[in-house]
């Protein structure tokens, strides 16, 4: 049984902040914390960033080509 996710918003990957050291994308959440998703998760096809402080989730909008620039950054 798969549970239906409730997505708060859809955000373009360009609007996220990328932390090279942690390989983590973050985006401000209305609760004051930040949505986050790892580069590895995006490479694996995951596209939902979650906020660790509340139940909100956002869908990350990106193309595979978008990820390559971040992969190049860390290699």
VOZALO-626108 format. One record per residue: residue number from 1; y, x, z of N, C-alpha, C, O in turn. Coordinates in nm, 2 decimals, padded with zeros to 4 digits. Last residue first. Example, Ala and Ser with C-alpha at 12.3 -4.5 7.8 and 13.67 -1.06 7.14 Angstrom:
! residues 2
PT  nudo    n.py    n.px    n.pz   ca.py   ca.px   ca.pz    c.py    c.px    c.pz    o.py    o.px    o.pz
PT     2  -00.22   01.28   00.71  -00.11   01.37   00.71   00.00   01.29   00.79   00.11   01.34   00.80
PT     1  -00.57   01.32   00.78  -00.45   01.23   00.78  -00.33   01.32   00.78  -00.33   01.42   00.85
END
This chain:
! residues 75
PT  nudo    n.py    n.px    n.pz   ca.py   ca.px   ca.pz    c.py    c.px    c.pz    o.py    o.px    o.pz
PT    75   01.67   03.28  -00.78   01.57   03.38  -00.83   01.63   03.51  -00.85   01.56   03.61  -00.89
PT    74   01.87   03.11  -00.72   01.79   03.16  -00.61   01.69   03.26  -00.65   01.63   03.33  -00.57
PT    73   01.98   03.04  -00.97   02.07   03.09  -00.86   01.99   03.16  -00.75   02.03   03.26  -00.70
PT    72   01.78   02.92  -01.11   01.83   03.05  -01.16   01.91   03.12  -01.04   01.91   03.24  -01.03
PT    71   01.77   02.68  -00.98   01.65   02.77  -00.97   01.70   02.91  -01.01   01.66   03.01  -00.95
PT    70   02.01   02.57  -01.06   01.99   02.60  -00.92   01.87   02.69  -00.90   01.87   02.78  -00.81
PT    69   01.97   02.54  -01.33   02.08   02.63  -01.29   02.07   02.66  -01.14   02.11   02.77  -01.10
PT    68   01.75   02.37  -01.34   01.73   02.50  -01.38   01.85   02.59  -01.33   01.82   02.71  -01.29
PT    67   01.82   02.10  -01.28   01.76   02.19  -01.18   01.76   02.33  -01.21   01.76   02.42  -01.12
PT    66   01.91   02.00  -01.52   02.01   02.02  -01.42   01.95   02.11  -01.31   02.03   02.19  -01.25
PT    65   01.68   01.97  -01.67   01.77   02.07  -01.71   01.87   02.10  -01.60   01.91   02.22  -01.58
PT    64   01.57   01.73  -01.56   01.51   01.86  -01.53   01.60   01.98  -01.56   01.59   02.08  -01.49
PT    63   01.85   01.55  -01.43   01.76   01.58  -01.54   01.69   01.71  -01.50   01.74   01.78  -01.42
PT    62   01.93   01.31  -01.17   01.93   01.44  -01.23   01.83   01.45  -01.35   01.74   01.37  -01.36
PT    61   02.03   01.14  -00.89   02.02   01.13  -01.04   02.03   01.26  -01.10   02.14   01.33  -01.08
PT    60   01.87   01.05  -00.60   01.94   01.16  -00.67   01.92   01.15  -00.82   01.81   01.14  -00.87
PT    59   01.93   00.78  -00.40   01.85   00.83  -00.51   01.93   00.94  -00.58   02.05   00.91  -00.61
PT    58   01.94   00.78  -00.04   02.01   00.77  -00.17   01.91   00.83  -00.28   01.83   00.92  -00.25
PT    57   01.91   00.60   00.26   01.85   00.69   00.16   01.93   00.67   00.04   01.98   00.56   00.01
PT    56   01.94   00.54   00.62   01.99   00.53   00.48   01.92   00.63   00.39   01.89   00.74   00.44
PT    55   01.89   00.54   00.89   01.78   00.50   00.80   01.82   00.49   00.65   01.74   00.45   00.56
PT    54   02.02   00.84   01.04   02.01   00.70   01.02   01.90   00.66   00.92   01.83   00.75   00.87
PT    53   01.98   01.12   01.05   02.04   01.05   01.17   02.03   00.89   01.16   02.05   00.82   01.26
PT    52   01.90   01.23   00.82   01.81   01.25   00.94   01.86   01.17   01.06   01.79   01.16   01.16
PT    51   01.89   01.06   00.52   01.97   01.10   00.63   01.89   01.12   00.75   01.82   01.03   00.79
PT    50   01.72   01.17   00.22   01.73   01.09   00.34   01.83   01.15   00.44   01.86   01.27   00.43
PT    49   01.69   01.13  -00.13   01.75   01.21  -00.02   01.76   01.12   00.10   01.81   01.01   00.09
PT    48   01.45   01.10  -00.38   01.52   01.03  -00.27   01.56   01.12  -00.16   01.48   01.19  -00.09
PT    47   01.30   01.21  -00.57   01.44   01.19  -00.60   01.51   01.11  -00.50   01.62   01.05  -00.52
PT    46   01.03   01.43  -00.65   01.09   01.35  -00.55   01.24   01.33  -00.59   01.30   01.42  -00.64
PT    45   00.94   01.62  -00.83   00.96   01.49  -00.88   01.01   01.39  -00.78   01.03   01.27  -00.81
PT    44   00.93   01.88  -00.76   00.80   01.81  -00.75   00.82   01.66  -00.79   00.72   01.59  -00.78
PT    43   01.20   01.95  -00.77   01.11   02.01  -00.87   00.97   01.94  -00.87   00.91   01.93  -00.98
PT    42   01.28   01.81  -00.53   01.33   01.77  -00.66   01.24   01.82  -00.78   01.21   01.75  -00.87
PT    41   01.15   01.97  -00.34   01.12   01.83  -00.35   01.16   01.78  -00.49   01.09   01.70  -00.55
PT    40   01.28   02.22  -00.38   01.13   02.21  -00.41   01.09   02.06  -00.42   01.00   02.03  -00.51
PT    39   01.53   02.16  -00.29   01.51   02.19  -00.43   01.37   02.18  -00.47   01.33   02.12  -00.58
PT    38   01.54   01.89  -00.05   01.51   02.02  -00.09   01.50   02.04  -00.24   01.46   01.95  -00.31
PT    37   01.80   01.68   00.07   01.67   01.69  -00.01   01.66   01.83  -00.06   01.76   01.90  -00.10
PT    36   01.99   01.47   00.28   01.95   01.60   00.23   01.81   01.59   00.16   01.73   01.50   00.19
PT    35   02.30   01.32   00.39   02.17   01.31   00.32   02.13   01.45   00.28   02.21   01.53   00.25
PT    34   02.46   01.40   00.70   02.45   01.42   00.56   02.31   01.39   00.51   02.21   01.42   00.57
PT    33   02.66   01.20   00.93   02.57   01.31   00.90   02.56   01.34   00.75   02.66   01.30   00.68
PT    32   02.82   00.98   00.92   02.88   01.10   00.97   02.79   01.22   00.95   02.84   01.34   00.96
PT    31   02.73   00.75   00.80   02.71   00.76   00.95   02.77   00.88   01.01   02.78   00.90   01.13
PT    30   02.75   00.78   00.53   02.85   00.70   00.60   02.84   00.71   00.75   02.94   00.69   00.82
PT    29   02.69   01.13   00.44   02.64   00.99   00.47   02.75   00.91   00.55   02.82   00.97   00.62
PT    28   02.74   01.38   00.20   02.79   01.30   00.32   02.73   01.16   00.33   02.73   01.09   00.23
PT    27   02.47   01.57   00.10   02.57   01.48   00.05   02.61   01.40   00.18   02.53   01.35   00.25
PT    26   02.28   01.86  -00.01   02.33   01.77   00.10   02.45   01.69   00.04   02.52   01.73  -00.06
PT    25   02.00   02.05  -00.09   02.11   01.97  -00.14   02.15   01.87  -00.03   02.07   01.81   00.04
PT    24   01.87   02.37  -00.02   01.88   02.23   00.02   02.01   02.17  -00.04   02.12   02.23  -00.04
PT    23   01.80   02.64   00.02   01.75   02.57  -00.10   01.75   02.41  -00.07   01.66   02.34  -00.10
PT    22   01.91   02.79   00.22   01.81   02.69   00.26   01.75   02.61   00.14   01.65   02.54   00.16
PT    21   02.07   02.95   00.05   01.98   03.01   00.16   01.87   02.91   00.20   01.76   02.96   00.21
PT    20   02.22   02.77  -00.11   02.12   02.86  -00.17   02.02   02.92  -00.06   01.90   02.92  -00.09
PT    19   02.29   02.45  -00.08   02.29   02.56   00.00   02.18   02.66  -00.05   02.06   02.62  -00.04
PT    18   02.50   02.24  -00.27   02.37   02.31  -00.27   02.38   02.44  -00.18   02.48   02.52  -00.20
PT    17   02.62   01.91  -00.24   02.64   02.05  -00.21   02.51   02.12  -00.21   02.42   02.07  -00.14
PT    16   02.63   01.66  -00.51   02.57   01.72  -00.39   02.62   01.86  -00.37   02.66   01.93  -00.46
PT    15   02.72   01.59  -00.75   02.81   01.56  -00.64   02.75   01.61  -00.50   02.82   01.60  -00.40
PT    14   02.53   01.66  -00.93   02.65   01.74  -00.93   02.74   01.71  -00.81   02.82   01.80  -00.77
PT    13   02.34   01.46  -00.91   02.31   01.59  -00.84   02.44   01.68  -00.83   02.45   01.76  -00.74
PT    12   02.48   01.14  -00.84   02.45   01.25  -00.93   02.43   01.38  -00.86   02.50   01.40  -00.76
PT    11   02.33   00.88  -00.65   02.43   00.99  -00.65   02.39   01.10  -00.75   02.27   01.14  -00.76
PT    10   02.30   00.55  -00.56   02.26   00.65  -00.65   02.37   00.75  -00.67   02.48   00.72  -00.70
PT     9   02.24   00.41  -00.23   02.32   00.44  -00.35   02.25   00.53  -00.44   02.15   00.59  -00.41
PT     8   02.03   00.31  -00.07   02.17   00.28  -00.04   02.26   00.30  -00.16   02.35   00.22  -00.18
PT     7   01.72   00.17  -00.13   01.82   00.28  -00.16   01.96   00.23  -00.14   02.00   00.13  -00.19
PT     6   01.44   00.11   00.03   01.58   00.05   00.02   01.68   00.16  -00.01   01.71   00.24   00.09
PT     5   01.12   00.12  -00.10   01.23   00.19  -00.04   01.36   00.11  -00.06   01.38   00.05  -00.17
PT     4   00.83  -00.05  -00.02   00.94  -00.05  -00.10   01.06   00.01  -00.03   01.10  -00.02   00.08
PT     3   00.52   00.12   00.04   00.64   00.04   00.10   00.76   00.05   00.00   00.78   00.16  -00.05
PT     2   00.21   00.07  -00.10   00.33   00.15  -00.10   00.45   00.06  -00.05   00.46  -00.06  -00.09
PT     1  -00.12   00.08   00.00   00.00   00.00   00.00   00.12   00.09   00.00   00.14   00.17   00.09
END
